Every structure is written in structure tokens, then in C-alpha cells.
Amino acid sequence: MNINNELKLYQRSKDSIWTDGYISKNMLAAHLDLDNDAASRNINTINKTIKWIETKIPKNSKVLDLGCGPGLYSSLLSKNGYSITGVDISKCSISYAQNKAIEEGLPISYFCKDYLKEDIGTGYDAVICIYCDFGALIPTEQEILLDKIYNILNDDGVFIFDVFKPGLCDNKKENRDWRYSTGEDFWSSVPHLLLEEVKHFVEQNIWGTKTVIIEKDKKPREYITWDNYYTISKIEKLLNKNKFKLVSTNNNLITENTFASKDVMFVEAKK
């Protein structure tokens, strides 16, 4: 790894915040802070989102929750009469979700899987992917996911997801910076240097963030994340290209957000 290299468009890193043992615990804590918008949004927004989702999916439907995290959305849908399967790549979050389902007596099936690479079942009435996870994928990954969803959905099934809109740019700016941390922060438990680059690829409507963690006597770790943003016409074009049709959108579920952006579009799509 050359830490001086600039972030390249759609570059991926070997390391992942979702599977790192230390960082994933901090991610779980962020999920479970229901007063905060980080990771899962605040509880009022979650409840509002669930009510909207339930207007799109009939009760007793078989629903797949992709990127389910600790199961905040899955558990509410299960309590309201839906048959839920949750999939997430984080062992930490899935373990919490499984234990919580047992504690609450909810018949939810949770699996720790990479939904881009592994089998995620079939015969679903609906697939949901919430908190702009779809926009965190690069184009080749989005095509893989849409193809998988197309094949696992029943003929009249629905795919519901949310994406950032151009307002995401209002709170972001390009930068390259570094700082020293004494440890016990989000990234590491020990003292470290943190190098961060934020880059806007304007023509592709995407922001990339590269974070490099340098600890004493260890190889540097690199984490790269992406945030696509869309207009309605762009998301419709993407769906049509991948055998889906846009059914409806909702731009009013996120009234405020203290983490990334409130300019979010929820999308209902069908085969």
C-alpha cells in the first residue's frame, strides 16, 4: 500500500470497516444509539420509515432485509406480522440481532453473509436495503446486486431502498488531512496516525473517502467508502437498465439528519 497515492474512482480497499473486529463493535454501538442518526438513524425516523414500508408490502409477506445490521428494522417488521430474513456482513451486528430475536421471541432468520457473493435465498415478496447501503456500492456491485434481487424476488415482488440525493454535497468538501490520536477512538484502541482523503468525482455523482490508520509496529490499514447520490431520472435509468421499473419515490421520510444528509430519496421498484 502506498499511502501517498490519491484515491482512484471506484477503488476498493482490502480492509473493511464492516468486518474489522474493533471497528465493527463501534459500528454496533452507533447502530444502537437511537437518539443519533449514525448507522441506523434515530428511532423516530426508523418508525416513520417502517410505517411507509408497510404501506408498500402486504402483511405476512416474506421479506429479505439486506444490510440488516443489528436488526432494528427487521425486528419491527417481524413484530408487525412479516416473515423476515436478515443478512449482514458484520459478525458483531448479526450476533446481536440473533440474541435479540431470541430474547424477544421473534422468528427471524439472521445470516452473516456477503450478499454480493453468497447465496441469500429465494422466493421473497420484498427486499429492503435501508440507510443508503445501495449507494455505498460501486456500479459493478450494484449490477450484481440488482441481478440477484431480480432472481430472488417473486414476480410481483418489490425492492425498497434509499439513496442520497444531490443535497449530500451541501455538507461535504474535498480534503486531504491527517491527525494523531491517543487511541480508544472509532478507528483504533491504541495510539495511531489517521490520514484521510475525501474526494468528489463530480461527473459520476459520487464521493469517496479513504482513511489510513498507522499504528506502531503494524502495517497500515486502509478503509475506502463510497457515497453515490442520485436524481430521480438517474435512479430510474439505472433501474431500467437492470430490468426493474420505478414505481414510486418518497423524499419526505428524513426531515432532519445529524450525520450525513437529510436529502434522501426512498425508492419503490418492481421487476
N, C-alpha and C positions, 0 to 999 in steps of 0.2 A: 504493500500500500504506500503510495506517495501522498503524504498529507498536504503537499503544496498544490496538487492538481485541482483545477476548478471542476465544479460539478458539471457533469455532462447530461444532456437531455435524456430522460428515462433511465439513467444509470441506477443500478441496484447494488446494494451492499451485501457482503457475506453475513454480517451481523444483523440481528433484528431486535427491535425493542419488544416485540411480542413474545419472543422465546427466551430472551436473556433472563436468567434466574433472578437477579437482583431487580432489574428494571420492571419486570412483569409484576412483581409484588407492589411496586409503587403505582403501576398502572391499575391494579386491582383496587388499591386504596382510593385512587381518583374515581374509578367507577362507582364506588360505594359511598362517596361523598355526595349525597343527594341534594345538597344546597349549592353545588358547584356545577358548571357546565362542561368541565373537562371529562373526557372519556365517554360519559353516558348522558349528559345534560341533566338539568335539575329535575326534581320529581314532578313539578307542575307541568313542565314541558313533556316529560315522559307520559304522564297521564293523558295530556291533551293529544299526544301522538297516538296512543293506544286507542282512544275513542275514535279518532279518524280512521285508523286501520280497520277497526271493527265495522265501519260503515262500508268497507270495500270487500270484506271477507265474511261469508256466512258462518254462523256458529257451527261448531263441530267439524270444521274444516281441518284438514291435515296441513300443518304449516311448518316450513323449514326456516329457522332463524339463523342466517349466516353472519358470522362475526358476533355471536350472541354474548360474548364477554361473560360476566357472572350471572347472566340470566335475568336481568331486570325486566326486559320486555317480554321474554319467554314466560316468566312466572305469572305476570299479569294476564297474558293471553290464556294461559292454562287455567287460571282461576275463573276466567270468563267463558270456559267451555270449549276451548280449542285444543286439538291434539298437536303437541309441539315436539319438534326435534331441534336441538340447538347444536351448532358446530362452531368451534373456535380453535385457533392455533395455539392459544395460551393455556398451558397445563395448569397454571395457577388459577386462572379465571374459571376454567372448566371444573376443577376440583371444588372450588367454592360453590359453583352452580349446582353440582351434583349433590353436595352435602345439604345445600339449602332446599333443594327439591325434596330430599328425604325428610328433612326437618318439617317441611310444610305439607308433606303427604301429596305432592304433585306428581302425576305420571308423565314426567318429561324425560325424554331420552337425550342425553348430552354426550357429545363425542369430541375429543381433542384431535382435530384433523386440519390439514391444509386443504381448504375447499377447492383450491385451484388444481391440486394434484391427486387428491384421493377421492374415493367413492363417497358420495353423500346421499345415497338412496334414490328413490324414485316414487312416482305416484302422488306428488304433492298437489294440493289445491292452491297453495300460495307459497311464495318465497319472499321473505323480507330481508333487507340488508340496511340497517339503520346507523346513523351517525357518520354519514358521508364516506363510508368504507368503500363504496363503489368508485368514488373519485380518487381514492388513495391508490388505485390500481393504474398501471401504465396501459396504453392501448392494447398491446398484445394480450395482457392478462384479462382485460375487460372482454375481449372477444372470446377467450377461453371460458370465462365465467358465463357469459350470455349463452353460449352454445350449451353448456352444461345445464343451465336453468331451463332452456328451451326443451331439452330432452327429458328432464325430470318432472316438469310440470304437466298436469293433466291438460287436456285440450282447451278447457275453459278456465285454466288456472291464471293467477295474477302474480306479477312480480312488482313488489313495492320497495322503493329505495329513495334515498335523499341525496342531493348533491349541492355543493356550494354554487352560488350564482356570482356574477362579476363583483358584487359588493365585498367579496372576500378580499379584494385588492385594497379596499379602503384602510384596512388595519395592518397591512403588510408592507414591508420595504426591504429592498435588497441590502445585504451587508455581508462583510467578512470580518469576524471578530474572534477574540479569544479571552479567556479569563481563568484564574486559578481558583480552585475550590478546595476547602479543607476536608471535604468528604461528607458522607451522610446526607447527600442531596439526591435528586431524582436519578442521576446517572451512575453514581458510584458511592460505596461506603467508605472509600479511602481517599486521601488527597490526590488530586489529579488536575491536569490541564484540560480545558474544554475549548475546542476550536469549532466554530460554527460558521457556515456559509448559507445564506438564503438567496436564492436566485429565481428571477421571474422570466419564464420563457413566454413572451407575450404572444407570439404567433400561434403557439399551441394552447394558450389559455391554461397554463399550469405553473404552480410554484413548487420549487424543490428546496428541501432543507437537508444539508449534510452536517452531521455532528461527529466530531472525532474526540475520543476520550483517550488521554495519555496518562497512564499510571506508572509508577516506578517499577522497573524490572519486568514489565509486561509489554507485549505487543500492543500497539494502538488498536482501538476498536472503532469501527466506522458504522454509523447508522444513517441511512438515507430514507426520507419520507417524501411523498408527493401529494399535492392537493390540486386536482383539476377543478375548474369552475365552468359553468355552462349557462347558455341562454336556452330558452325553450326550443328554439329551432335547432340548436346544436344537439340537444339530447334526443330530439325526435329523429334527426338524421342518423344518429348513432344507433338508436333502437331499430329503425327501419333497415339499416344495413345488416343487422343481425337477427332478422326475422321476427321482430317484435313491432307492435304498434303502440303508440302513445294513447292512453285512454283519458287520463286527466292529470292535472297538477294542483298542488296546494302550496302557496307561498306564504301562508299566514300562521303556520304552526310554531315558528320560532319568533316570538315577539321581542326577545332580548337574549343576549348571549355574552358571557363574560370571558370566554375562552378563545374563540376563533372569529366567527361572524354570525350574525343573525340573518344574513341574506342567503337563505336556504330554500331549495325547491324540493318538495316531496313529489314523487312520480309514481303513477299507477300505469303499468304496462301489461299487455297481453300478447299471446302468440298470434 
